[in-house]
């Protein structure tokens, strides 16, 4: 290389050098939360606002490779695999060969898989991507569980040959709207961009976090059954976030990770809206703020020391969380403590609220464990369910 070109390249490298600094940005935190929870994320934003650069920075911060796949320039077979005929296809079948990027990720065992220009991919390509996003299979190759999937899309109006996302594909993502802040861009071009880091999961919180998340979502959807599944009528909304059992499962994981990390509440709200849509996400976020469930692990450690919540929805969410905690680590002591908790619902005059929890708790009993006195309050419901002989 000539001296002139080498000097030019050094100047180019200098313009690309930058540092990062921690910032408090709910949108960035929501991205990190979803990636930490290993949920597919879709960044929506206009062209040229730094979606790809943000993903590169995230991969660098995680210390994993980034594999970028431009979805719009691929054929369906690039995701479903190309048939490779062997010596005896009648006996061995015809395997579907994966592309090179999938093989590299499988060999590495971890990484960030980035599908860019997703909204410019035609419907046939979107259909082929369904299995990659949901089952993590590319042809005959199964991607390692540690691979995180993130995609980016431009709104159909600004995308080249843009398409609306199909509802089945859209419902598999946490949707985040990526916008630019002029102040952030100005500071970034001056050499300092915001850092994108994944929050640390605190191991001591995990059991209680999962139990509280299960109880909270079960209580909310019991009170608002109409939000369990709602497919929007218009194509624009169908291509975004909307509530379904699948997206509520994503919300469950987001909430559990929020409770087990130090992620901010605004970031959680942003992620929840991205999973189940504006209406359901905002309503559930408000419900969370008013709920304030006690930690079921602390209650099981000392079941006589707590007071049952007053509101019916809080009672249901709390009892569901307690049973979920027992299910997560079932011992006789914890099982007995669960019945003490349910007995307080009977004493409070709301045995109907505890009935469902009683059925689930009874199903966890080891046949060698004696039946606690508190179970007598649920004899009728257990008899009707056919579980009383097993409980006795």
N, C-alpha and C positions, 0 to 999 in steps of 0.2 A: 504494500500500500504506500502511496506517495505521502510525503510529509504534509502536504496541504490537506489531503483527505484525513490523515490521522489527527491533525490538529482540529479539523472540523468535527470529527467524531468526539473528541475530548470536550469540545464546546457543547455538543448535543448532550453528552452525558451529564455535564454540569447543569444544564437546564432541567434535567429530569431528576436530579438529586433532591430529596426532601426528607423531612423528619415528621414525626407524628406526636400528638399530645392527647391525653385523655380529655374527653368532653362529656357533657351530660346532654344527650340527644335521645329522646324516647324512640325515634325511628331507628336509630343505630342500635340502641339497646334491644328493640324488638327483633331486629334481624339477628343479633347475637343470641337472643333467647331461643328463637326458632331453630337456629343452626345447632345450638347446644342440645336442644331436644330432638335433633335429627328429624325435623319435619321439613318437607320440601317447601321452599320459599319462592315466591314470584315477585320480582321488583317491577312495578309499573312506573314508567316515566318517559318524558320526551327524549328524543335522541340527543346525545352529546352532553348529558348532565352528570356523567361519572358513575353510572351503574357498574360498568365493567371494571373501572379502576377501584371501586369500593370492594368488589369481590376479590381482586388481586391483593388488595391490602389485607382483607380478612384471611385469605389463605396464607399470606406471609406471617400474619400474627399467630395463626394456629400452627405454623410450621409444617404445613402439608402442601403437596403439589396441587396446582390448579389445572384442570383439563377443561378447555373451552370448546364447545361444540356449537357451531352456528346452525340452529335447527332449520332455518329457512332454505339452506342450500343442500340439504340432505334428502335422500329418498327414504320411504318407509322401511326398505330392506336394511338401511344402515342402522336401524334400531331393532328390528325384528330378526336380523341376521340373514346371511346369504347361505343357501343350501350347499353343502359340500358332500358329494357322493363318494362313498368309500368303496371297499372291495366287495362287500356283500350288503347292499342296502336293505334287502329283504329280511336279513337276520339282524343287522345292527341299526337299521333306521338311517335317516339322513340328518346329521347334525346341522345346526344353523351357526355358521361362523360369525363371531363378534368382530367389530371394527377394532383398529389398533388402540384407540383411546381407552376403550373398555378393558383391553388386555393390560395396558399400562397401569390402570387403576387397580385391577385385580392383583397384579404382581406387587404393587406398593402396599396394598392393604388398607390404605387410608388416603383421603384426598377430598377436594372440593370439585364436584362435577357441575359445570356451569353451562346451561343451555341458553344461548343468547338468541335474540330476535324470535322469540317463541310465537308471537302474534303474527309473524310473517310466514309461518309454516302452514302449508295447506292442510285441510282436514285429514287427509290420509296419513300425513306425517304425525299430526297430533294424536291420531288413533294408535299409531305404532309406539308413541312415547308413553302411552298409558301404562304399559307393563313395566317400562323402565322406571317410572316414577313410583308406582305402587309396589311392584314386586322386586324391583332392582335386578331385573333380568334383561340382558342384552343378547339376543339370540339364545344360544345354549349356555351362556356364561352368567353366573350369579355374582353380582357385585358384592364385595365385603360389606358387612353391616356398618362399618365405621365411615363409609363414604357419605358425605353430605351432598344434597342436591339443591342447587339454587338456579333459578331461571330469571331472565329479564325479558320484558316486552314493552313495546311502544303501543300507545293507544291506537286502535285500528285506523283512526282518522289521520294519524301522522306516520303510520308504518308503511313501508314500501309493500304494496299489494297486501295490505293488512287484512286479517281475518279475525272474527270473534273466536275466542277460545270455546271449544266444545264444553258443555256442562260437566261431563264426566272427568275431563282433564282439569278444568278450573277448580272442581271440588276437591282435588288432591293437593292443593297448594294453600299456604298461608300468604295472602296477598298484602303487599306493602306498597304504598304509594311513595315513590322516590322523587323528591323535589330538590331544587338547589337553593341554597341560602347565599345571596351575594356576598355577605360578610365572610362566610366560610370559604367561598371560592377565592376571594381576594387574599385571605390569609394563606390559603393553600398555594396560590401562585407565588406568594412571597416566600414559600418554602416550608410551611407547616400545615399538614392536613390532620383532621381528627382521627384518632386511633379507633379501630374497631376490635374490641376484645370480647372474649366469651367469659361470662361470669363463672366463678368457681362453685361447683356443687358441694355443699357441706354434707358430708356423709351422715352426721348425727341427725340431720333434719329429714332425710329421705323417707323413712317409714311414715312419720307423721304427715309429711307433705302429700304423699300419695293418698293416704286415708282421708285427709281433709279435702283434697281435690275431688275424690270420688263422692264424698258426702255432699259437698257443695253443689256439684253439677247434678247429682241425682235429686237433691232437694229442689233446685231451680226448675228442672225439666218436669218434675212432678207438679209443681205449681203452675208452670207455663207449658203444657203439653203441645200447644199449637206451634211452638218454636222448635220442636224436635226435628221437623223436616218441612222446609218451605222452598220449593223451586220457583224462582222468580218468573214472571210472565214474559218480560222483554229480553231480547238477546244480549244487550249490554250487561244487564245484571246477572244473567246466567253465566256469563264469561268471567265473573268476579267471585267474591266470597258470598256464600249463602249457607244457611243452617241445614245440616243433615246428620244422621248418626255418625258418618265418617268425620265430618268437620267438628262435631262435638267431642269425638275421641281426640282430635288434635287439640281442642281447647282444654281437655282434661290434662294432657301432657304439658301444655304450656303453663297451666296453673300449678301443676306439681313442681315444675322446674322453677317457677317464680317463687314458690314457698321454700324451695330448697337452696335458693341462691339469694343474692342481694340485688336482684333486678328491681327497678323502680315500678311503682304502680302505673304511671303513665305509659311506660313501655309495655306492661302487661295488657293494658286496655288497647293499645295499638295493635298488639299481636292477636288479641281475642277478636277484635273487629276484622282483622285480616283473615281469621279462620272461619267465623260464622256470619260475617256481614255486619253492616252498620247497626241495624235495628236490634238484632239479637245480641250482638257484641256489647253495645252500649247499655242495654237493659241488664245483661248479666254482670257487667262491670259495676253498675250501680248496686245491684243485689249483693255483690261481694263486699262493697264498702259498708253496707248496712248489716252484714251477716256477722262478721267477726267471731268465727267459731273458736272454741278452746282447742288446744292441742290434744287429740285423742290419746296420745301416748302418755301424757301426764295424767289424764283422767283414769286410764287403766292402771297406772301405778298406784293411784289412791282414789278409788271410785267413790268412797264415802264423803270426799271433801268437796265435791263440785255441786253446783245447782243447775238444774235443767233450764235451758232457755225458755223464755215466755212465749214467743211467737211460734205458731205451728210449723211454718216453713223452716225456721231455725232448728226446731226440735227434730224434724225429719232429717235435715242435713246432718245434724250432730250425731244422731243415732246411727245413721248410715256410715258416717266416718268412723265411729267406734267399732262397728262390726267389720268394716274394711280393715281397720288396724289389727283386729284379732285374726282375720283371715291372712294378713300378711305375715304374721308370726304367731302361729297357734300353739299355745300351751294351756295346760289345765288352769293355771293361775289366771291367765289373761281371759280365758273363756269364762271362768267364774266371775271375774270382774265385769265382764260384759253384761252378765245377767243382773248384777247389782245396778248397773247403769239403766238397764231396761226397766227394772223394778221401780225406779224413780219416776218413769213416765206413767206407770200405773198409779203410783201414789199421787201424781199430779193430776189424775183424772183424764189422761189422754192415752189409754191403752191401744186405741186404734192406730195412733201414730207409730207405736212400737211394734205392731203386729208383723209388718213386713220384715223388720229387723230381727224379730224373734225367730221367724222361719229361717232366715239366713244364718243366724247364730246357732240354732239347733243343728243345722246341717254340718257344722264344723266339729261336733262332739265326737271324741274318741269313745268307743264302746266301753272302755274300762273306767271312764270317768263317772263318778256319782252325779246324780241329778241334783242341782242346787234348789233350795226352797223357792227362789224367785221365779222358777219356771211355772209354778202353779198358776200364776196369773194368766198364763197363755195356754192353758190346757185345751180350751175350746178350739182356738185357732190351729194349734198343733194337731189336734184330733181330726179336724176337717181336712187338713193337708195330708194326713196319713203319716206324719212324722212322729206322732206321739209314741208308738211302740219303740221306735229307735231311740227316742229321747229317754224313755223309761227303762 
